Amino acid sequence: MSDRPKSILVIEDEKSLAGALELKLLKEGYQVTVAYDGKAGLECMARRSYDVALLDLMMPVMDGFEVLTAARKIPAAPVFIVLSNLTQPQDIDRCMKLGARKFFVKSEISLAAIVEEIEAV
């Protein structure tokens, strides 16, 4: 990791998972902001820039697909890593076409592996 903490935006409506991600990332030295729906996540991105966004797909108010679409208009949009329980190939393809760097199934990835993926981007 570089000398300064990277800023991470967690956009996740499942509060227990969002909290676990936040604690793990803070422990690893990252600056973390949590948004509990897509609209709130976009509002965070409008106020400041983030290096990486961890993005859920199925959320109230605005889903992850809408966030990826809207984020294309943000000049300094973060790198998106999608964490979802959707496993259909068409959902994964859609995310990648909308600009996601990585796609992971929540139930198949550990918090430690998520940190490794953030380090890789």
DAURZI-V127433 format. One record per residue. PHI is phi as a letter, one per 20 degrees, with the letter a starting at -180 (NA if undefined). PSI is psi in whole degrees, 0 to 359 (999 if undefined). D_CENTER is the distance of its C-alpha to the mean C-alpha in whole Angstrom. Layout:
phi=<PHI & PHI>
psi=<PSI & PSI>
d_center=<D_CENTER & D_CENTER>
This chain:
phi=<NA & f & f & e & f & f & e & c & d & d & d & b & e & f & g & f & f & g & f & f & f & g & f & f & f & f & f & e & n & e & e & c & c & d & c & e & b & f & f & f & f & f & f & f & f & f & e & b & e & c & f & c & c & e & c & e & e & e & b & f & m & b & e & f & f & f & f & g & f & f & f & f & e & e & g & d & f & f & f & e & d & e & c & b & e & f & c & f & g & f & f & f & g & f & f & f & f & e & o & f & e & b & c & c & e & g & f & d & c & e & f & f & f & f & f & f & f & f & f & f & e>
psi=<149 & 176 & 325 & 145 & 140 & 149 & 131 & 134 & 121 & 118 & 98 & 125 & 343 & 102 & 324 & 319 & 317 & 318 & 319 & 317 & 315 & 312 & 314 & 315 & 321 & 317 & 328 & 358 & 11 & 155 & 129 & 135 & 139 & 134 & 139 & 5 & 166 & 321 & 316 & 324 & 316 & 323 & 321 & 316 & 333 & 333 & 330 & 169 & 152 & 150 & 318 & 144 & 127 & 120 & 125 & 159 & 313 & 101 & 158 & 168 & 300 & 126 & 173 & 327 & 318 & 323 & 312 & 319 & 312 & 326 & 342 & 339 & 355 & 119 & 316 & 49 & 147 & 169 & 129 & 128 & 118 & 132 & 112 & 163 & 0 & 133 & 4 & 134 & 325 & 328 & 317 & 313 & 318 & 316 & 315 & 321 & 332 & 359 & 2 & 141 & 321 & 156 & 127 & 144 & 124 & 315 & 353 & 7 & 139 & 164 & 321 & 320 & 326 & 316 & 318 & 319 & 321 & 317 & 324 & 330 & 999>
d_center=<18 & 20 & 22 & 20 & 16 & 13 & 11 & 8 & 6 & 5 & 6 & 8 & 11 & 13 & 14 & 15 & 12 & 10 & 13 & 14 & 10 & 11 & 15 & 14 & 12 & 15 & 18 & 16 & 17 & 14 & 14 & 11 & 10 & 10 & 10 & 11 & 11 & 10 & 13 & 13 & 9 & 11 & 14 & 12 & 12 & 15 & 16 & 15 & 13 & 10 & 10 & 7 & 3 & 1 & 3 & 7 & 9 & 12 & 12 & 15 & 16 & 14 & 12 & 9 & 12 & 13 & 10 & 10 & 14 & 14 & 12 & 15 & 17 & 15 & 17 & 15 & 11 & 9 & 8 & 5 & 5 & 6 & 7 & 10 & 14 & 15 & 17 & 19 & 19 & 19 & 16 & 14 & 17 & 16 & 12 & 13 & 16 & 14 & 12 & 9 & 10 & 10 & 10 & 11 & 13 & 12 & 16 & 16 & 14 & 15 & 13 & 15 & 14 & 10 & 12 & 14 & 11 & 10 & 14 & 14 & 12>
